[in-house]
Amino acid sequence: MRISELAELTGVTARALRHYEDCMLLVPARDRNGYRAYTDSDIALVAQIKTMIAAGLSTAIIRRYLDCARSGEHGVSLEMCPDLRAELDALARRLDAKEAALRERRQQLSALAAAR
């Protein structure tokens, strides 16, 4: 299938698919004319990439751990290994720190709004 077909089937833009290719997450075959040729397995691969990006993982992290991604009837899951667990834990800590900073900022805004 062509890039436009894969984009339509996965809900990802053709530009995003080309970005995944630039990041070496998606490696399509090429027809004789040089057009990208995708297979049905690429649909599942794009779903895995989308899920990992939505979870906040960078394309560099995804590239390292894409082989750990599994697609099943309940969606995408990751097969854990110590290095991947460490990456996810570090991301969770960064998110916790950002949440704390946002709570502090909200309190400061509330204090300013209450001051007369």
VEXRO-108477 format. One record per atom (N, C-alpha, C, O): residue number from 1; y, z, x. Coordinates in steps of 0.2 Angstrom, whole numbers. Atoms other than C-alpha are relative to their C-alpha. Example, Ala and Ser with C-alpha at 12.3 -4.5 7.8 and 13.67 -1.06 7.14 Angstrom:
+-------+-------+-------+-------+
! tornu !     y !     z !     x !
+-------+-------+-------+-------+
!     1 !    -6 !     0 !     4 !
!     1 !   -22 !    39 !    62 !
!     1 !     6 !     0 !     4 !
!     1 !     5 !     3 !     9 !
!     2 !    -6 !    -1 !    -4 !
!     2 !    -5 !    36 !    68 !
!     2 !     5 !     3 !    -4 !
!     2 !    11 !     4 !    -1 !
+-------+-------+-------+-------+
//
This chain:
+-------+-------+-------+-------+
! tornu !     y !     z !     x !
+-------+-------+-------+-------+
!     1 !    -6 !     0 !     4 !
!     1 !     0 !     0 !     0 !
!     1 !     6 !     0 !     4 !
!     1 !     6 !     2 !    10 !
!     2 !    -6 !     1 !    -3 !
!     2 !    18 !    -3 !     5 !
!     2 !     4 !     7 !     0 !
!     2 !     2 !    11 !    -4 !
!     3 !    -4 !    -6 !    -1 !
!     3 !    31 !    10 !     9 !
!     3 !     3 !     2 !    -7 !
!     3 !     3 !     8 !    -9 !
!     4 !    -3 !    -1 !     6 !
!     4 !    39 !     8 !    -8 !
!     4 !    -5 !     3 !    -5 !
!     4 !    -3 !     7 !    -9 !
!     5 !     5 !    -2 !     4 !
!     5 !    23 !    11 !   -17 !
!     5 !    -2 !     8 !     2 !
!     5 !    -3 !    12 !    -3 !
!     6 !     2 !    -7 !    -2 !
!     6 !    19 !    27 !    -7 !
!     6 !     6 !     5 !    -2 !
!     6 !     5 !    10 !    -4 !
!     7 !    -6 !    -4 !     2 !
!     7 !    37 !    33 !   -10 !
!     7 !     0 !     2 !    -8 !
!     7 !     1 !     7 !   -10 !
!     8 !     0 !    -1 !     7 !
!     8 !    35 !    31 !   -29 !
!     8 !    -6 !     5 !    -2 !
!     8 !    -5 !     9 !    -6 !
!     9 !     6 !    -4 !     1 !
!     9 !    17 !    39 !   -29 !
!     9 !     1 !     7 !     2 !
!     9 !    -1 !    12 !    -1 !
!    10 !    -1 !    -7 !    -3 !
!    10 !    23 !    54 !   -19 !
!    10 !     7 !     4 !    -2 !
!    10 !     7 !    10 !    -1 !
!    11 !    -7 !    -3 !     2 !
!    11 !    41 !    57 !   -26 !
!    11 !     4 !     1 !     7 !
!    11 !     9 !     5 !     6 !
!    12 !    -4 !    -1 !    -6 !
!    12 !    48 !    55 !    -8 !
!    12 !     3 !    -7 !     1 !
!    12 !     0 !   -12 !     0 !
!    13 !    -3 !     6 !    -1 !
!    13 !    60 !    42 !    -3 !
!    13 !    -3 !    -4 !     6 !
!    13 !    -6 !    -1 !    10 !
!    14 !     2 !     4 !    -6 !
!    14 !    56 !    28 !     9 !
!    14 !     3 !     2 !     6 !
!    14 !     0 !     2 !    11 !
!    15 !    -4 !    -3 !    -6 !
!    15 !    69 !    35 !    21 !
!    15 !    -4 !     6 !     2 !
!    15 !    -4 !     7 !     8 !
!    16 !     3 !    -6 !    -2 !
!    16 !    60 !    52 !    21 !
!    16 !    -7 !    -2 !     3 !
!    16 !    -9 !     1 !     8 !
!    17 !     7 !     2 !    -3 !
!    17 !    43 !    43 !    24 !
!    17 !     1 !    -3 !     7 !
!    17 !    -3 !    -2 !    12 !
!    18 !    -1 !     2 !    -7 !
!    18 !    51 !    34 !    39 !
!    18 !     2 !     5 !     5 !
!    18 !     0 !     5 !    11 !
!    19 !    -2 !    -6 !    -4 !
!    19 !    58 !    51 !    45 !
!    19 !    -7 !     3 !     2 !
!    19 !    -7 !     5 !     8 !
!    20 !     7 !    -3 !    -2 !
!    20 !    40 !    58 !    44 !
!    20 !    -3 !    -4 !     6 !
!    20 !    -6 !    -1 !    10 !
!    21 !     2 !     4 !    -5 !
!    21 !    35 !    43 !    54 !
!    21 !     3 !     1 !     7 !
!    21 !     0 !     2 !    12 !
!    22 !    -4 !    -2 !    -6 !
!    22 !    49 !    46 !    67 !
!    22 !    -2 !     6 !     3 !
!    22 !    -2 !     7 !    10 !
!    23 !     2 !    -7 !    -3 !
!    23 !    43 !    64 !    69 !
!    23 !    -8 !     0 !     1 !
!    23 !   -10 !     5 !     3 !
!    24 !     7 !     0 !    -1 !
!    24 !    25 !    58 !    71 !
!    24 !    -5 !     4 !    -5 !
!    24 !   -10 !     6 !    -3 !
!    25 !     4 !    -4 !     5 !
!    25 !    19 !    67 !    55 !
!    25 !    -4 !    -5 !    -4 !
!    25 !   -10 !    -3 !    -6 !
!    26 !     3 !     5 !     4 !
!    26 !    14 !    51 !    47 !
!    26 !    -1 !    -7 !     4 !
!    26 !     5 !    -9 !     7 !
!    27 !     0 !     6 !    -4 !
!    27 !     7 !    36 !    56 !
!    27 !    -4 !    -6 !    -3 !
!    27 !   -10 !    -6 !    -3 !
!    28 !     3 !     5 !     4 !
!    28 !     4 !    21 !    45 !
!    28 !    -3 !    -6 !     5 !
!    28 !     0 !    -7 !    11 !
!    29 !     2 !     6 !    -4 !
!    29 !    -6 !     6 !    51 !
!    29 !     5 !    -6 !    -1 !
!    29 !    10 !    -5 !    -5 !
!    30 !    -4 !     6 !     1 !
!    30 !     3 !   -11 !    52 !
!    30 !    -3 !    -6 !    -1 !
!    30 !    -9 !    -7 !     1 !
!    31 !     3 !     6 !     2 !
!    31 !    -1 !   -27 !    44 !
!    31 !     2 !    -5 !     6 !
!    31 !     6 !    -4 !    10 !
!    32 !    -2 !     5 !    -5 !
!    32 !     0 !   -43 !    54 !
!    32 !     7 !    -2 !     0 !
!    32 !    10 !    -4 !     6 !
!    33 !    -8 !     2 !     1 !
!    33 !    18 !   -46 !    48 !
!    33 !     4 !     6 !     2 !
!    33 !    10 !     6 !     2 !
!    34 !    -4 !    -5 !    -3 !
!    34 !    23 !   -29 !    55 !
!    34 !     1 !     5 !    -6 !
!    34 !     4 !    11 !    -4 !
!    35 !    -1 !    -5 !     5 !
!    35 !    24 !   -20 !    38 !
!    35 !    -4 !     6 !     0 !
!    35 !   -10 !     5 !     2 !
!    36 !     4 !    -6 !     0 !
!    36 !    18 !    -3 !    36 !
!    36 !    -5 !     0 !    -5 !
!    36 !    -4 !    -3 !   -11 !
!    37 !     6 !     0 !     5 !
!    37 !     1 !    -1 !    27 !
!    37 !    -2 !     7 !    -1 !
!    37 !    -5 !    10 !     4 !
!    38 !     2 !    -7 !     2 !
!    38 !    -3 !    16 !    19 !
!    38 !    -6 !    -1 !    -4 !
!    38 !    -8 !    -5 !    -7 !
!    39 !     6 !    -1 !     4 !
!    39 !   -19 !    22 !    12 !
!    39 !     0 !     5 !    -5 !
!    39 !     5 !     9 !    -5 !
!    40 !     0 !    -6 !     5 !
!    40 !   -24 !    34 !    -2 !
!    40 !     0 !     6 !     4 !
!    40 !     3 !    11 !     1 !
!    41 !    -1 !    -6 !    -3 !
!    41 !   -26 !    47 !    11 !
!    41 !     7 !     2 !     2 !
!    41 !     8 !     8 !     3 !
!    42 !    -7 !    -2 !    -1 !
!    42 !    -8 !    46 !    15 !
!    42 !     4 !     3 !    -5 !
!    42 !     8 !     7 !    -4 !
!    43 !    -3 !    -4 !     6 !
!    43 !    -4 !    52 !    -2 !
!    43 !    -1 !     7 !     1 !
!    43 !     4 !    11 !     0 !
!    44 !     1 !    -7 !    -1 !
!    44 !   -12 !    68 !     1 !
!    44 !     4 !     3 !     6 !
!    44 !     6 !     9 !     6 !
!    45 !    -4 !    -2 !    -6 !
!    45 !    -4 !    69 !    19 !
!    45 !     7 !     1 !    -2 !
!    45 !    10 !     6 !     0 !
!    46 !    -7 !    -1 !     2 !
!    46 !    13 !    67 !    11 !
!    46 !     1 !     6 !    -4 !
!    46 !     6 !    10 !    -3 !
!    47 !    -1 !    -7 !     4 !
!    47 !    10 !    81 !    -1 !
!    47 !    -1 !     6 !     4 !
!    47 !     3 !    11 !     3 !
!    48 !     0 !    -5 !    -5 !
!    48 !     5 !    92 !    13 !
!    48 !     6 !     1 !     4 !
!    48 !     9 !     7 !     4 !
!    49 !    -7 !     0 !    -4 !
!    49 !    21 !    88 !    23 !
!    49 !     5 !     3 !    -5 !
!    49 !     9 !     7 !    -3 !
!    50 !    -6 !    -2 !     5 !
!    50 !    32 !    90 !     7 !
!    50 !    -1 !     8 !    -1 !
!    50 !     4 !    11 !    -1 !
!    51 !     1 !    -7 !     1 !
!    51 !    24 !   107 !     4 !
!    51 !     2 !     5 !     6 !
!    51 !     5 !    10 !     5 !
!    52 !    -2 !    -4 !    -6 !
!    52 !    26 !   113 !    22 !
!    52 !     8 !     0 !     1 !
!    52 !    10 !     5 !     3 !
!    53 !    -7 !     1 !    -1 !
!    53 !    44 !   107 !    22 !
!    53 !     3 !     5 !    -5 !
!    53 !     8 !     8 !    -4 !
!    54 !    -2 !    -4 !     6 !
!    54 !    47 !   116 !     5 !
!    54 !     0 !     7 !     2 !
!    54 !     4 !    12 !     0 !
!    55 !     1 !    -7 !    -2 !
!    55 !    41 !   132 !    13 !
!    55 !     4 !     2 !     6 !
!    55 !     4 !     8 !     8 !
!    56 !    -5 !    -2 !    -6 !
!    56 !    54 !   131 !    27 !
!    56 !    -3 !    -2 !     7 !
!    56 !     1 !     0 !    11 !
!    57 !     3 !     2 !    -7 !
!    57 !    43 !   124 !    41 !
!    57 !     4 !    -6 !     3 !
!    57 !     5 !   -11 !    -1 !
!    58 !    -3 !     6 !    -3 !
!    58 !    52 !   112 !    53 !
!    58 !    -5 !    -5 !     1 !
!    58 !   -11 !    -4 !     1 !
!    59 !     4 !     6 !    -2 !
!    59 !    45 !    95 !    57 !
!    59 !    -4 !     2 !     6 !
!    59 !   -10 !    -1 !     7 !
!    60 !     4 !    -2 !    -6 !
!    60 !    40 !   102 !    74 !
!    60 !    -5 !     4 !    -1 !
!    60 !   -11 !     3 !     2 !
!    61 !     6 !    -5 !     2 !
!    61 !    30 !   116 !    67 !
!    61 !    -5 !    -4 !    -4 !
!    61 !   -11 !    -3 !    -2 !
!    62 !     5 !     3 !     4 !
!    62 !    22 !   105 !    55 !
!    62 !    -4 !    -5 !     4 !
!    62 !   -10 !    -5 !     3 !
!    63 !     4 !     5 !    -4 !
!    63 !    17 !    92 !    68 !
!    63 !    -5 !     4 !     4 !
!    63 !   -11 !     2 !     5 !
!    64 !     5 !    -4 !    -4 !
!    64 !     8 !   106 !    78 !
!    64 !    -5 !     3 !    -5 !
!    64 !   -11 !     3 !    -2 !
!    65 !     5 !    -3 !     4 !
!    65 !    -1 !   113 !    63 !
!    65 !    -2 !    -4 !    -6 !
!    65 !    -5 !    -2 !   -11 !
!    66 !     2 !     5 !     5 !
!    66 !    -3 !    98 !    51 !
!    66 !    -8 !     0 !    -1 !
!    66 !   -10 !    -1 !    -7 !
!    67 !     8 !     0 !     0 !
!    67 !   -22 !    98 !    55 !
!    67 !    -2 !     6 !    -4 !
!    67 !    -8 !     6 !    -6 !
!    68 !     3 !    -6 !     4 !
!    68 !   -23 !   115 !    47 !
!    68 !     1 !     0 !    -7 !
!    68 !    -1 !     4 !   -11 !
!    69 !    -2 !     1 !     7 !
!    69 !   -16 !   109 !    30 !
!    69 !    -7 !    -3 !    -3 !
!    69 !   -10 !    -7 !    -1 !
!    70 !     5 !     2 !     5 !
!    70 !   -29 !   107 !    16 !
!    70 !     3 !    -1 !    -6 !
!    70 !     7 !     3 !    -9 !
!    71 !    -2 !     2 !     7 !
!    71 !   -27 !    99 !    -1 !
!    71 !    -6 !     1 !    -4 !
!    71 !   -11 !    -1 !    -3 !
!    72 !     5 !    -1 !     5 !
!    72 !   -37 !   105 !   -15 !
!    72 !     2 !     0 !    -7 !
!    72 !     8 !    -2 !    -9 !
!    73 !    -2 !     0 !     7 !
!    73 !   -37 !   107 !   -34 !
!    73 !     6 !     5 !    -1 !
!    73 !     9 !     4 !    -7 !
!    74 !    -5 !    -5 !     1 !
!    74 !   -25 !   122 !   -32 !
!    74 !     6 !    -2 !     4 !
!    74 !    10 !     3 !     5 !
!    75 !    -5 !     2 !    -4 !
!    75 !   -13 !   112 !   -21 !
!    75 !    -1 !     1 !     8 !
!    75 !    -7 !     0 !    10 !
!    76 !     1 !     0 !    -8 !
!    76 !   -10 !   113 !    -2 !
!    76 !     0 !     7 !     2 !
!    76 !     3 !    12 !     0 !
!    77 !     0 !    -7 !    -3 !
!    77 !   -15 !   128 !     8 !
!    77 !    -1 !    -1 !     8 !
!    77 !    -2 !    -7 !    10 !
!    78 !     1 !     1 !    -7 !
!    78 !   -16 !   131 !    27 !
!    78 !    -6 !     5 !     2 !
!    78 !    -7 !    10 !     0 !
!    79 !     5 !    -3 !    -3 !
!    79 !   -31 !   136 !    37 !
!    79 !     3 !     4 !     6 !
!    79 !     6 !     1 !    10 !
!    80 !    -4 !    -4 !    -5 !
!    80 !   -24 !   151 !    47 !
!    80 !    -4 !     0 !     7 !
!    80 !   -10 !     1 !     7 !
!    81 !     2 !    -2 !    -7 !
!    81 !   -26 !   153 !    66 !
!    81 !     6 !     4 !     3 !
!    81 !    11 !     5 !     0 !
!    82 !    -5 !    -5 !    -3 !
!    82 !   -17 !   166 !    77 !
!    82 !     7 !    -3 !     1 !
!    82 !    12 !     0 !    -1 !
!    83 !    -6 !     3 !    -1 !
!    83 !    -3 !   154 !    82 !
!    83 !     4 !    -2 !    -6 !
!    83 !    10 !    -1 !    -6 !
!    84 !    -3 !     2 !     6 !
!    84 !     1 !   148 !    65 !
!    84 !     2 !     6 !    -4 !
!    84 !     8 !     6 !    -6 !
!    85 !    -2 !    -7 !     3 !
!    85 !     1 !   166 !    58 !
!    85 !     6 !     2 !     3 !
!    85 !    11 !     5 !     0 !
!    86 !    -6 !    -2 !    -4 !
!    86 !    14 !   170 !    72 !
!    86 !     6 !    -4 !    -2 !
!    86 !    11 !    -1 !    -3 !
!    87 !    -6 !     5 !     2 !
!    87 !    25 !   155 !    67 !
!    87 !     2 !     2 !    -7 !
!    87 !     8 !     3 !    -9 !
!    88 !    -2 !    -2 !     7 !
!    88 !    24 !   160 !    48 !
!    88 !     3 !     7 !     0 !
!    88 !     8 !     8 !    -4 !
!    89 !    -3 !    -6 !     0 !
!    89 !    28 !   178 !    52 !
!    89 !     7 !     0 !     3 !
!    89 !    11 !     4 !     0 !
!    90 !    -7 !     0 !    -3 !
!    90 !    43 !   174 !    63 !
!    90 !     4 !    -3 !    -5 !
!    90 !    10 !    -1 !    -6 !
!    91 !    -4 !     3 !     5 !
!    91 !    49 !   163 !    49 !
!    91 !     2 !     5 !    -6 !
!    91 !     7 !     5 !    -8 !
!    92 !    -1 !    -5 !     5 !
!    92 !    47 !   177 !    36 !
!    92 !     5 !     5 !     3 !
!    92 !     9 !     7 !    -1 !
!    93 !    -5 !    -5 !    -3 !
!    93 !    57 !   189 !    48 !
!    93 !     7 !    -3 !     0 !
!    93 !    11 !     0 !    -2 !
!    94 !    -7 !     3 !     0 !
!    94 !    71 !   176 !    49 !
!    94 !     3 !     0 !    -7 !
!    94 !     9 !     1 !    -8 !
!    95 !    -2 !     0 !     7 !
!    95 !    71 !   174 !    30 !
!    95 !     2 !     7 !    -2 !
!    95 !     7 !     8 !    -6 !
!    96 !    -2 !    -7 !     2 !
!    96 !    72 !   193 !    28 !
!    96 !     6 !     2 !     3 !
!    96 !    10 !     5 !    -1 !
!    97 !    -6 !    -1 !    -3 !
!    97 !    86 !   194 !    40 !
!    97 !     6 !    -3 !    -4 !
!    97 !    11 !     0 !    -5 !
!    98 !    -5 !     4 !     4 !
!    98 !    96 !   181 !    30 !
!    98 !     1 !     3 !    -6 !
!    98 !     7 !     4 !    -9 !
!    99 !     0 !    -3 !     6 !
!    99 !    92 !   190 !    14 !
!    99 !     4 !     6 !     1 !
!    99 !     9 !     8 !    -3 !
!   100 !    -4 !    -6 !    -1 !
!   100 !    99 !   206 !    21 !
!   100 !     7 !    -1 !     1 !
!   100 !    12 !     2 !    -1 !
!   101 !    -7 !     2 !    -1 !
!   101 !   115 !   197 !    27 !
!   101 !     3 !    -2 !    -6 !
!   101 !     9 !     0 !    -7 !
!   102 !    -3 !     2 !     7 !
!   102 !   117 !   190 !    10 !
!   102 !     2 !     6 !    -4 !
!   102 !     7 !     6 !    -8 !
!   103 !    -1 !    -6 !     5 !
!   103 !   115 !   206 !     1 !
!   103 !     7 !     4 !     3 !
!   103 !    11 !     6 !    -1 !
!   104 !    -6 !    -3 !    -3 !
!   104 !   128 !   214 !    13 !
!   104 !     7 !    -4 !    -2 !
!   104 !    12 !    -1 !    -3 !
!   105 !    -6 !     4 !     2 !
!   105 !   140 !   199 !    10 !
!   105 !     2 !     1 !    -7 !
!   105 !     8 !     2 !    -9 !
!   106 !    -1 !    -1 !     7 !
!   106 !   138 !   201 !    -9 !
!   106 !     3 !     7 !    -1 !
!   106 !     8 !     8 !    -5 !
!   107 !    -3 !    -7 !     1 !
!   107 !   142 !   220 !    -7 !
!   107 !     7 !     0 !     2 !
!   107 !    12 !     3 !    -1 !
!   108 !    -7 !     0 !    -3 !
!   108 !   158 !   216 !     3 !
!   108 !     4 !    -4 !    -5 !
!   108 !    10 !    -2 !    -6 !
!   109 !    -4 !     4 !     5 !
!   109 !   163 !   203 !   -10 !
!   109 !     1 !     5 !    -7 !
!   109 !     7 !     5 !    -9 !
!   110 !    -1 !    -5 !     6 !
!   110 !   160 !   216 !   -24 !
!   110 !     5 !     5 !     1 !
!   110 !     9 !     7 !    -3 !
!   111 !    -5 !    -5 !    -2 !
!   111 !   170 !   229 !   -15 !
!   111 !     7 !    -3 !     0 !
!   111 !    12 !     0 !    -2 !
!   112 !    -7 !     4 !     0 !
!   112 !   185 !   216 !   -13 !
!   112 !     2 !    -1 !    -7 !
!   112 !     8 !     0 !    -9 !
!   113 !    -2 !     2 !     7 !
!   113 !   184 !   211 !   -31 !
!   113 !     2 !     7 !    -4 !
!   113 !     6 !     7 !    -8 !
!   114 !    -1 !    -7 !     3 !
!   114 !   184 !   230 !   -36 !
!   114 !     7 !     3 !     2 !
!   114 !    10 !     7 !    -2 !
!   115 !    -6 !    -3 !    -3 !
!   115 !   199 !   234 !   -25 !
!   115 !     6 !    -3 !    -4 !
!   115 !     6 !    -9 !    -5 !
!   116 !    -6 !     3 !     4 !
!   116 !   216 !   233 !   -34 !
!   116 !     6 !     2 !     4 !
!   116 !    12 !     0 !     2 !
+-------+-------+-------+-------+
//
